[in-house]
Amino acid sequence: MPCFGYSFKTHLPVWPQITQRLPVTISLAVGAAVIRLVTGVGIGVLSALRRGSLFDRFSMTIALAGVSLPIFFTALVSLALFSYKWAIFPNLHYVPLTEDPVAWAKNLILPWVTLAFLYSALYARLTRAGTLETMGEDYIRTARAKGLRERRVVVRHGLRSALTPIVTIFGLDVGLLLGGAVLTETAFSLPGVGQYAVQAINENDLPKIMAVTTLAAFFIVVANLLVDILYVALDPRVRYK
């Protein structure tokens, strides 16, 4: 079992405290990652295929706002509106998945959407730019000339090449989120690794800070390794020797 020493403040071992909080951060990170990947890529592809349309202009305007707004601002606004004013998600708190899956998802929907909003906007813009560039390539025109269906041309040939930069950013983002979604966990009072890091910094507790940093670095390295493996599946031109 890894050992990160003992807290200067509580004199308790650091590793058991992190393992207790890690499921919260994993739940937040995985849910937000799925939402932002699906919505970001989907909106980006539709915007590229309908370039210049009302949908394209509207979605890219929302994407620009999403990229510009910081997470702590959107988190506080969403809390004020959907939790306090309209009480759609009242009394948000973390419920373990093993205890009540419905309550687990219900209490994490707002943090998921808030955390995914920024990244979904970025993914949408990148996917749109990549798809527009890819759909103008010679091999796309050749695929269309062969009589392939437009859906097969877009998904099989165009999207696979356009997703390469998305996979790179997605791997880094997931690694960072698993290391601790600091702002989101603090805003929604989720007892995860990110909130644990904020408490450690406020208390000047070096063992806790070093433990969170090491954990984040580990997840980033693993995420980059998975990204390199996915490159081969997405782009057959990539070969490692």
N, C-alpha and C positions, 0 to 999 in steps of 0.2 A: 504494500500500500504506500502511495507517495506521502511524503511528509513535508509540509510547508512551515513547520515550526509552530510556535505558540503565540497567541495574540499578546501584544504588550499591554492591552487594556484589560482584557478579561482573563488572561493567562490560560485560555482554553486552546486546544489544538485547532488549527485553521482548517485542515482538510475536511473533517466531519461537518463543519459549518457550511463549507462550499457545496458538499454533496447534498445537503438538505435543501439548498437554494437552487441547485442546478436544474431540477425538473421545471421550475418556474421559467427560467431563462430559455430552456429548450422549447417549452410549449409556446412561449412568445415568439421566439425566433423562427421556428418551423412554420407556424401558422401564418405569420407575416410574410415569410419567404414564398409560400405557396400563393398567397393572394397577389403579391406584387409581381410575381413571375407570370401568372396566368393573365391578370388584367393588363400589365404593362406590355407583354408581347402581343396579346390579342388586339389591344387598341392600336399599337404601333403598326401591325400588319394591315388592319382595316384602314388606317389613315393613309398608308402608302398605296394601297390598292384603290382608294378613293381620293386620290390627291386633288386638292383644290375644292373639295366638296364642303358642305356645311359641317358635316361630321368631322372632317379633317381639321378645319379651322377651330371648331369648338374644342375638340379633344386636345389639340396642341396648345390652346390657350389655357386649359385646365392643367395640362402638363407643365407649362411654364410657371404657373402659380404654384404647383406642387413642388417644383424644384427650388423655387425662391423662398418658400415658407419654411422656417426651421421647425424641427419636430416638437420642441417644447411649446411653441406657439399653437400648433395644430392640436397638440394634446390638451392644452388648457382650454382651447375653444370648444373642442369636442366634449370635454367634461362639462363645461358650463352649459352647453346646449342639450346634449343627449343624456346626461346623468342628473343634472340639477334642475334645469328649466323644464324640460319635457319628461324627465324621469323614464326614458325608454330603457336605460341601463342603470337603474338605481343601485346604490350600495355595492359598487364594484369591489370584489375581493377574489383572491385566488382560491379555487377549489380543485383539489387533486383530481386528475383524470380517472383514477381507479375508484374514487368515491362516488362521483356523479358526473358522467361524461357530458350530460346536457348543461348542467350548471358550470362545468369547466369551460365549455365553448361559449356560453352566454356571457360569462364574465370576462372573456378574453376577446370578444368580437371587436369592441371599441379600441382596445390597445392594438389589436392586429391591424385594423383599418388605418389607424393613426400612424403606426410605424410603417405600413406598406405604402402610404400615400406618396411620400417623398420618393421612394425607390421606384414605385410604379410609374411615376411621371418621368423619371430618368430613363427607365427601360423603354417606355413608349417612344420617347424621342430617339433613342439609339436604334430601336428596332425599325422605326419608320425610315431613318436615314440609311440603315443597312439594307433594308428591303428595297428601297428606291434604287440604290446603287446596284444591287444584285440583279434586280429584274431587268436591267438594261444590258446585261452581259450577253455575249454571243451564244453561250450554251443554253441560255433561257430561250432565245429566239429559235435555236435549233430544236429544242424540246417542243416548242409550240408548232414548229413546222412539221414535226413528225406526227402531229395530230393528238398529242397527249391532252388530257383534260386540264383545264385551267387550275383546278384545285390540286391536281397532282403536280403540276409545274410549280405552283406556289409553295406547297408544303414540302415536296420531296427534293426539289432542286433549289428554289429560291430561299426558303426559310432556313434550311440547314446551314447555308453559308452566312446568312445574316445573323445567325444566333451565336457565332463564334465570339464576338466581343461581349455579348450578353452573358455568356457562360463564364467568361473571365471575371466580370464585375460581380456576378451572382456568387461565385465561389468566395471572393473576398468579403462580400457583404455577409454571407452566412457565417463565415469564420468570425467576423467582428461581432455579429449579433450573439453568437454562442458564447463569446467572451464576456458579454454583458451589455444589454441594451440599457445604458445608463440613464438617459433622459426619459425614456418611456417608462421604465420601471419606477423611477423617482416620481414622475408626474402622476401615475396611477397607483402609487403605493404598493407595487408588487414586490414581494420579498424574494427577489432573485439575486443573481450574482452582480448585476449592475448596481442595484441599491446597496448591496454589501460593499462594493467598491467605493461608493460615495461616502458611506459611513466610515470606512477605513481612512479615507483621505481627510475627512473632518476630524478624526481622532488621531491623525498622524501615526496610524498603526502600520508600520512598515511590513511585517510578515503578511498581513492581509493584502496589502497593495501588491506585493511581489507575487503572491499566490494567484491573484486575479490576472495580473499581467502575464504570468507564465501560462495560465490556462487559455487566455486569449491567443497567445502566440501558438500554442499547440493546435487549436482549432483552425487557425489561419493556415498553418502548414498542411494539415490534413485536407482542408478545403482546396488548396492549390494543387495538391496531388490528385484529388478527384477531378479537378478541372482539366489537368493534363491528360488524364485517361479519357475524359469525355470528348476531347478534341478529336481523337482518332475516330470515335463513333459518329461525330457530326460532320467531319471533313475528311474524306478518304485520302486527300492529298497530303495530310499530315502523317509523317512516319517518324518514329523514334529509333535511333540506331544505338 
